[in-house]
Amino acid sequence: MSQSAMTVTSLNTKIKSLLETTFMHILVEGEVSSVTYHNSGHVYFSIKDRESSIKCVMFRSNANRLKFRLERGQHVVVNGSISVYTPRGEYQLMTVSVEPFGQGALALAYEQLKEKLQQKGYFDPNRKKPQPRYIRKIALVTASKSAALQDMLKIIDKRWRLLEVTVIDTLVQGEKSAPQIAEALTYADTLGVDAIVVGRGGGSKEDLWAFNEEVVADAIYNLNTFVVSAVGHEVDVQISDFVADLRAPTPSAAMEMILPDQNEILYGLSEIEERYLRTMRQVVANKETTLVSLSQELQRHSVSRKIAMVEKDFNNLEEEFGRVMNYKLTQYEAKLTPLPQQLRENFEYALQVKIQNLASLEQKIKLYDPKLKQKEGWAEVTQNGKRKRLAEIKKEDRFTLVDIDTKLEVQCISKESF
């Protein structure tokens, strides 16, 4: 044999050189038959058609830019280059990017994340927080130099100037925007505001993509503050719109939806004031009527009125008593007219009787006067206050002798009976 044999390594090296220089930046269409997401961030998968398959690998740097998640059964178009692993003589497609066949990667990623979050309950209406009736403090999470912020501030100035506004500047476009938006939302939740509005103005699907990232959806879901998603125009619907408590078609519309119109408030206050005045006037009128009625009732039942009535009755009775007494006195006066003469006669008769009685008594006094009765030389004998006869006095007895003008205490020395 004239031709010398090649080593396996030499053959694999030549094949590697041939394939890698021939199949650079190629597009391969197929169905994903298997896929593995490695902890390192690399993605290993295979694509196939009806007759064959090929292995593919996407390293972490490219995998991080993949907008959707590779799953078995997806019809995709892979952009990459053929690479040969010389030690084993195996070749695979080094993947730079993957696009869904017939639709954009962003559209597929959008649907995948939407379905995932819906299953997790992120869109459940029952978990959404109610809109505050009156918002006093608000946080605006957007780019500080954006037209969207200026539009929102104009609406605030027009509708509700009493609002305290905090602007939290953040990127709203680009690869680093989603984490910044999530961080800004978390910070806004600590400020004690009544509402948070996150958003930006219109743009392409790629420009608005940060609001379709899972990190932003997670941040909105975990907020304790009422949050409004106001991204793009009315036709643009983002994942943040589904998770937020309220979706506004534009940033300006968000302000109009959650803020009261100060002109309407003033008009309403004017109407309330008028109704209040009418009501108060009616209440005062009713109270006055009630007061008059109670005053009259009080007068009818008051103690002073009853006293006045009793006093009036007393005066009437006094007058009636006076009239009756005058009438009676007139009658008795007519009857008493001859009485003084009769009284005088009776008095004179009684006086004569008394004079006669007095004369009789004087005669009796003279008749019974002891001084007139006692004869000279005679005295009254008494012993122990009792009148005694001399026959009753015993020898040695002590007794008393009394005449008209003398009293003697004597003792019987001797006694002789006659």
Buried (B, 14 or more C-beta within 10 A) or exposed (E): EEEEEEEEEEEBBEBBEEBBEEBEEEEBEBBBBBBEEEEEEBBBBBBEEEEEEBBBBBBEEBBEEBBBBBEEEBEBBBBBBBBBEBEEEEBBBBBBBBBBEEEBBBBBBBEBBBEBBEEEEBBEEEEBBEBBEEBEBBBBBBBEEBEBBEBBBEBBEBBBEEBEBBBBBBBBBEEEBBBBBBBBBBBBBEEEBBBBBBBBBBBEBEBBBBBBBBBBBBBBBEBEBBBBBBBBEEEBBBBBBBBBBBBBBBBBBBBBBBBBEBEEBEEEEEEEEEEEEEEEEEEEEEEEEEEEEEEEEEEEEEEEEEEEEEEEEEEEEEEEEEEEEEEEEEEEEEEEEEEEEEEEEEEEEEEEEEEEEEEEEEEEEEEEEEEEEBEEEEBBBBBEEEEBEEEEBEEEEEBBBBBEEEEEEEEEEEEEEE
